[in-house]
Amino acid sequence: MTLSRRLVAEALGTMMLVGVVVGSGIMAETLADDVAVALLGNTIATGAILVVLILMLAPVSGAHFNPAVTFAFWLKREISARDSLLYAAVQIAGGIAGVVLAHFMFEQSLLQVSLHDRIGAGQWVGEVAATFALVATILATLKYRPDAVPYAVGLVITAGYWWTSSTSFANPAVTIGRSFSDTFSGINPGHAPVFIVMQLAGAALAVALMAWLLRDPAKSA
């Protein structure tokens, strides 16, 4: 595919992903009095849309929708530095557009500043763990079960909402987008940079470990 088509696919996919994350969070918070029930609704919608988006757009752009995933493929030398930066730029723009779309649908201020604090060593480690799990899942399934990637990614994020202390942002574009939403899924903009650093660290750790773990036996002697 041409670069322009790949970039549009990445922007569109990230916009739809963040739109679902924020929109389902608003809907869940509106309908449920219980935070656990609201989180469950947010979780199901996010996991489901990831499967759909990857099935739709992987043939066009690879369906990264995530600068940490793009960073991982750059570390593996499967995407150029220029294309990686362009991917990340349109992913971030798409994420912000998704927030605006969700706010518009629910008749809220289009861009907000989140007051939802997400800070502390536990949450930071949670982001390393969540992004490590996501990238490791992608790399392993691409090698052994490429047809299963959409479902594996949807499931690892669904699980991550519940087993990580941070509820598995695992995506710098999503993190930046959610900092512009003072809703259920938001994050204080001042806390977003550390989340992003932890996400990139988790992606790098996954690339390093999986390079050894998935090495062909003939090359590992």
C-alpha positions, -999 to +999 in steps of 0.1 A: +000+000+000+011+036-006+023+055+024-006+079+022-031+050+025-012+035+054-012+068+072-049+073+067-056+037+079-035+044+111-052+077+118-087+062+112-080+031+133-066+051+162-095+076+160-120+047+162-101+030+190-099+061+212-135+071+203-147+037+216-125+039+247-137+073+257-173+070+244-179+036+261-164+051+293-189+080+292-218+056+285-207+032+312-203+059+338-237+074+329-256+041+331-238+023+360-236+034+396-209+007+402-173+015+391-166-022+385-196-025+362-186+007+343-151-007+339-165-039+326-185-021+299-155-001+289-134-033+287-157-052+265-161-024+240-124-018+238-115-054+233-142-059+207-132-028+186-096-039+186-105-072+169-126-054+143-101-027+135-072-052+131-093-074+108-103-043+088-071-024+085-041-048+090-039-055+053-035-018+047-011-005+073-003-034+096-029-020+121-005-006+147-028+022+160-001+026+187+032+044+187+046+017+211+038-010+186+054+011+158+084+017+180+087-021+185+087-027+147+113+001+143+135-017+168+131-048+148+140-028+116+107-037+100+097-001+095+119+029+087+126+058+111+107+082+088+077+060+085+077+053+122+076+090+130+048+096+105+028+067+119+032+081+154+021+115+143-011+104+127-018+080+155-017+108+180-038+131+158-063+103+153-064+097+190-073+133+197-099+132+169-114+102+186-118+121+218-134+150+201-158+126+183-168+109+216-174+142+234-194+156+205-217+125+205-223+128+242-227+166+240-197+175+261-170+201+257-150+189+227-116+192+244-111+190+281-083+188+306-085+156+326-084+158+364-082+120+368-050+113+387-031+082+376+003+082+394+026+061+415+051+033+410+024+006+410+006+022+380+039+029+362+049-008+365+014-017+354+021+002+321+054-016+316+036-049+321+006-041+300+027-029+270+051-058+274+022-082+272+007-065+242+039-063+222+050-099+231+016-111+221+018-094+187+053-107+180+046-143+190+013-146+172+027-130+141+054-156+140+033-187+148-004-178+144-007-147+122-044-154+116-050-151+154-034-117+159-067-097+159-083-119+186-051-122+206-047-084+208-083-079+217-080-104+245-047-093+259-061-057+262-094-070+277-074-089+303-051-060+309-080-038+320-084-061+349-050-075+358-029-043+356-030-015+382-032+011+354-060-006+335-037-012+305-034+020+285-004+004+268-005+030+240+010+065+239-016+078+214-044+066+236-027+081+266-024+115+250-059+114+237-073+104+271-056+134+287-080+156+268-110+139+283-121+147+319-143+116+319-142+080+332-113+071+310-092+102+313-057+108+327-042+140+341-020+154+314+008+159+340+008+121+346+008+111+309+045+115+301+056+089+327+030+065+314+044+070+278+080+064+289+069+032+307+050+020+276+080+025+254+101+006+280+077-023+280+077-024+242+115-025+242+117-052+268+092-073+248+113-069+216+145-079+234+130-110+251+110-122+222+140-119+198+157-146+219+126-166+228+113-168+192+147-173+175+148-202+150+164-232+166+191-234+139+202-198+148+201-203+186+230-227+189 
